[in-house]
């Protein structure tokens, strides 16, 4: 039996999967074996052949292949026996069985036993053979890629919860590891969502203060008239409402580390007091006469250019140089695209485990969208996108249509990926549900994202988050807990 000499597939260039695939053809009929080899070679694949199952087993000991194209009926070691051997000893090989029409029932049982697919003889076309082998090779490539990412997540040289193997992130790890062993003040620079707090926490965790307090403060989330009191404390009667003496966050962080996020938003008087802490190690509570000595390491962060703030007269130059002893710049995600797949699988594993979902893969189309998106919100936006996609994922794989609406207009002409209702883009997953269920799922997704975003913006301050949301504090807390948003701090 031979294949036709002409194949429509040869009119098109080989796909990535075809060009990188190595295929083992096992058939005891020499003419068919040669024809299959020529066909697959014409598509850019590497091909090795064996005339029976025993020869194939010997070859597999010496060479790695991606796909094995095996005849079902062979002497000595038949196709089913060879399939069992491959699944037991070479799990990284996808198996396609070739069978006569009358043996289809046996072939179906073989698929259930682990074969990727089967082809019936005579083949309907050369294209059928090429396409089946190419799909099997693509599946193997994706599985190998996912496994490699898993290994990198487990074995990579990472720093705390920061993840990335790009050269830019390796430089971040190098600087952070070096400064962690010292008591020097650190200034972390980078856009919102790049992981400044994670970097600060990692520096603390790798320092000699690791078993001491780590206090994170979002300077922009504190009302201007309360900044000094929050940071340095106050005595009873210092101002209206100061009914008791209270220690500030610098005292809370004593012997440990304080992280001042968005330090560029500190008002002028608080900058003066912070400068004194850095110079003398002293604080003075609002309304107090005496000073207190504190031993606190300061790690500050900002997403603005402090030199511009200095030229505008809104930030002290002497404070800038006190903070900028060691500067660490976190690159935006668009400048380290090699890390996107690694991060995406990290977040997939994290949220799938949290939700008890068996979602392990990201489709090639979805990954292409993730890797090409500009990510203005950086790693935080990517994390939210994966969590969102997991909510609407209906199988074991994140698909392009389950990603959030930042990709809506990319495929707009097809009309099948999303529904655009007067500018409101809905993922197709919602459209597959009854109205009542779709509405409930969309509402739950919105509430979780809203409460999480408000808490992030206020640095976890529940009272301030409730105020901004226009809700009573207890109602805000209950609603956030109901949709699975935990955390936050309660001011005294």
N, C-alpha and C positions, 0 to 999 in steps of 0.2 A: 504494500500500500504506500503511495507517495502523495505528497502535497502538490497543489498546483504551483507552477513556477512563478506566476504573477500574484502579487498580493497588494491590495489597495493600501495596506499599512505602510508599504515601502515608499509611498508618495510623501509621507510626512516625516519630519525629523524625529529621532528617538526622544522619548520623554526622559526626565531625570532618573526616574525609577528604572527604565529600560537600560539606560546608558551605564548605570552603576551595578546592575544585577549580574550575578553569576548563577547559571542554571545547570543542573545535572539532568540529562535525558537518559532514562533507563528503559530500554525496549529490546526484546530479543529479535525483532525484525530489522535487519540491517538497513534496508531501503528507507523505511520510515524514520529510523534513528538518524540517518544522514540528512533526510529532508527537514526534519525538525531542527537539527543543528544549523543547517544553512539558513533556515527562516529566522531563527533567533539571532544568529550572527548578523544577519542583514539589518536587524534592529539595534545593533550596537551592544548586544549582550555578550558576556563571556559564556562559553558553553563547554562542558565536559560531558562525555558519554560513557555508558556502561551497558553491556549486552545482557546482563541479568542481575538479580538482586544481590548475589554473593559478591560480584564485582563492584557493585555500588557501595556495599558495606565497606569493602576494602578501600575504595576511593575516598569515602567520607572520613576515614581515619587520617588521611593525608591532606585533604583539602577542605576548606570551608566553602559552602555554597549557600545561596539565599533561597533558591527554589529548586525542588526536585519534581520533575515531570516523569511519572512512573506508569508503566503499563500494568494493568491489574493482573492479567493472566500471563505468568512466566514460569518456566521450569525452575526447579531447585528452591529458590526463595521467591514466592509470589509477591504481588504488590501489597497485599494486606500485611504480610509478614515484614516486608521492608518498611511499611508505614509504622508498624509497632516499634521496630528497631530505631527508626529516626526519632520518633516522639520520646523514646526512652533515653536515647544517647545524644541526640542532636536537636534539642528543642528549638534552636534558632533557625530551623529550616522549615519553610512552608512547602506542603506536599500537594501536588495536583495529580489525581489519578486519571488514566486513560482507559476506557472500557468499551467493549462492544455494547450495542443497544440492549441486548438481552440481559446484561449484567448490571443494569442501572440500580436495581434494588440493593445489590451488594455495595455498589459505589456510594449510595446514600448512607448506608450503615458506616462506611469508611469515613465519610464526612463527619458523622456524629462521633467517630472515634478520634477525630483530630485533623483529618485532611482539610485543606483549604477549600478545594472544589474538585469537580470531576468533569472530564470531557468525554463525550461519546463518539466512537468511531462509526462511520466516517465523519470527520470534522465538517461542520457546516461551511467554514471558510478559514483561510489563514488568519484573518483578522481575529476570529474567535480565539484561536490559540494564543496569538500575541497579546491580546487584551487580557486574557485570563492570567497569563504568566506575569504581565506587567503589573496587574492589580495585586497579585500575590507578593511580588517584589516590593511594591509600594507599602503594603501592609507590614512586611518584615522591616523595611527601612524605618517606618514610623515607630514600630515597637522597639527597635534597637535604639532609636533616638530618645524615646521616652525613658528607656532603661538607663541610658547614659546620663540623662538629666537627673534621674533619681540618684544614681551613684555620685554625681557631682554635688548634689544637695547634701548627701551624707558625708562625703569625703573632702569636699572643697575646703580650702583655707579661707574661712569666713571670719568675721569679726563681730561677736555678739549676734544680734539678729539681722545684721546687714548681710545681704546676699548679692553676689556678683563676682564674676571671674574676669571681667574686662580689665585692660591695663589701667583705666582710670580708677576703678575700684581697688585694684591692688595697691595703687598709690595711697588711697584713703586708708587702707588697712595698715600700710607701712607707717604712715604718720601717726595714726591713732595708737598703734601698738607702742611706738616709741615714746609718745607723750604720756601714755597711761601710767608708766612707771615713775613719773615725776609728779610734782605738785604744781606745775606751771598752769597758768590760766590759759584757756583754749577758746578761740573764736571759730565757730563753725559757720561757714557761709554756704548758701545754696537756695534755690527756689523752693517755694512751698511744696511739700510732698516728697522731697528727696531723701528724707530719713535723718534729719538733724537730731531729733530726740533719740532715735535709736543709736546714733553715733555717740551721743553724750552718755547714754546708759552703758554702752559697751566700754567706753573709756573708764567709767566708774567701776564697772565689774572687773576690769583688768588691772585696777589700781590697788594699792595697799589699803584703800578705804572701802573695799568691796563689801565688807560686812557692816558698814556704817550707813546712815541714811542717804538716800538719793531723793532730792526734792526738785520736782519740775514745776516751773512757773511760766505761764504765758503772760508776758508783761502787757501785751496789747489787750488782754481780756479783763484786766483789773481797772475799775473806774479810777480816773485820774486822781480824785481826792482821797482815794484809799490806798494808793500805791505804797506810800511810805509806811503806813500802818501794817499792810500785808507783809512787806519785806522785813521791816525792822521792829515791828511790834508797837504797842502803846501802853501808857499807864492809865489807870482809872481817872476819868475826868479830863483827859487830854482834849476831847472834843465832844460835841453833842452825840450821845449814843454810846460813848466809851464808858460803859457801866462797870467794867472790870479790867484789870490789867491783863494784857495778852502778849505772849511772845510772838515774834515775827518768824517768817520762814527761814531767815538766816540762823536764828537760834535753833529752829527745828532741825536744820541741816548740820548743826555743829558736829565736827569731827568727820563729816561726810562731804557730799558734793551737792551744790545747788546748780540747777540748769536754768538759765535765764533766756527763754525763747523770746524772739522779737525784741531784743534788748534795745534796738534803735527807737522804740516807742516810749521809753522811759521819760517822764517829765524831768525838767531841769533840776529841781531840788533833789529828786531821787538819784539823779546822776551824781550829784555832789556827794551824797551819802554812800553810794556804791563805790566811788573813787576812794573814799576814806577806808572802807572795808578792805579794798585791794591794797592800799598803801600801808595801813596800820593794823589791820585785823580787828578793828573796833566798830561797834554799832551803838547807836543811841536810839532808844525807843521814843516815839513821838510823845512829847510832854515830859520826858524824863530829864534829869540834870546829869546823872552819871552815865558813863559809857560801860559797855561790856566787851570783853575779848571773846572772839569766836575763831575757831579753826575750821574754815570752810574753803573747799576748793571750788572755784567758779568756772563753769563752762557756759559760755554765752553763744547765742546763735541769732542770725538775722537773714532775711531774704532781701534786704535793701542795701544799697551802697552807702556805708557809713561815711565815706569821704564826702559824698554829696551832702549828707546831713550836716557834716562839719562846715562845709562851705556855705550852707544855708543858715548856719548859726543855731541849729536845733540839737546838735550833739557835741559834747565836749571832746576836744582833740586829745587832751591828756587822758581822758577815760578810754578813748579808742586805743591808744598805745598801751595802756595797762591791760586791756582785754586782748589785744592782738599780739600776745607773746608767741603763741603758736596758732597759725591759721590753717584750717582744713576746709578745702572746697569740695562740696559734694556735687558731682556733675548731674545735670538733668538727664532724665531717662532717654531722651532723643539723642544724646551724645554717647550713650553706651547701649546701643541696640542689641549687641551680642548677649546682653543679660536678660532681654525681655522674655525669651522662652524659658529660661531658668527660673525667673521670678514667677511667670505665669503658672508653671507646674508646682512651684512652692505654694502659691496661694490656692491652687486647686486642691492640693493634698490637705492643706490646712482647713479649708472650708468644707470639703467633702467629709472629712473626719468629724468636724463639728456638727454637721447636719446629718451624719449617719448615712451618707449617700455613697454608692459604689460608682462614682464617676472618676475615671482614671486617665482619660485621653482628651486631647484638644485636636480637632480636625485640622488638616492642612489648610483649608480655606480660612478657618478661624484664626489659625496661627499667622497666616499671611497678613490678615487684617491687623492683628495685634502688633506685628513687627513693623508695619508701615504707618501706624497711627502716630501723630506727633506728640501725644501725651503731655498736654499743657499742665495737667495736674500731677505729672510724674508718677512715682511708684504708688502713691496713695490712689491715684486714679485707676491704675492698672489693677490694684488689689480690689477696688470697688467693682471694676468691670468683671473680674473673675467671679466674685461673690454673686453679682447680679446674674451672670450667665448660668451659674450653678442653680439658682432659684428656678429658672425657666427651662433647664435641661431636662429632657424627658427620658433619655437613655443613659448609656454609660460614657457618652462622649459630648464635649462641648462643641456645638456647631456654630457656623457663622451667624445663622439667624437668631441664635440665643444671646448674642452679644448686645450690649446696650446701644442706644440710638446714635452714638457718635459715628457708626458705620451706615446709618440709614440711607444717605444719599448716594453711597458708593454703588449700590445695586438697584437704584430706584427704577430704571427702565423695565426690569423684569416683572415687578409688581407682585412677586411671590414671597419675598423675604420679610417685608414689613408692610403694615397698613399705615398710610399717611392720612390722618383725618384732620384737615385744616391745620396742618403743621404739627399735630401731635402724633409722634411715631410710636406705634405699638409693635412689640415683637410678635412674630407669628405664633409663638407658643400660647399667648393669651387667646388668640383667635380660634385655637383648637378647643377651648373650654366653653362651657355654657356661660352666659352673661353673668350670672350670680357668682360662679366660681372665679371667673376672670376678674371681676371687680374686686372680690375679696383678696385675691392674690396680688393684684396691682396695688391695692391699698396697704397691705402688709409690707410690700417691698418699699413703697414710698415712706411709710412711717419709720421703718428701720433705718433707711438712708437719712431721713430728716433728723431724727433724734441723734443719730451718730454724728452727723455733720455739725449740729448745734453744740453738742458736747465737745467736739474737737475744737470748734471755734472759741469756746470759752475756757479751754484748758481743763475741762472736766468739772468746772464749777456748776453744780446743779442749780443753785439759786439763780445765778446769772443766766444760765441756759433757759430756765423756766421763764424768767422775765422777758428774754428776747423772743421766746415762743408764745408769749401771752397766755401762759398757763400757771395755775397754782403749783407751787413746788411739789407738793405731795402727788398731785395729779400727773405732773410731768414725770416724776420718778416711777409711778405705777405704769404709765403708758410706755415709757422706755423699757422697763423690765418686761412688760408683756410681749414686746416685739423682739426681745433678745438683745437689747442694747444695755450693757452693764457698765459699771464704772462710775467715775465722777467723784467729786469731793464736796463735802458740806462745809461752808465757812462757819466758824463759831458765831 
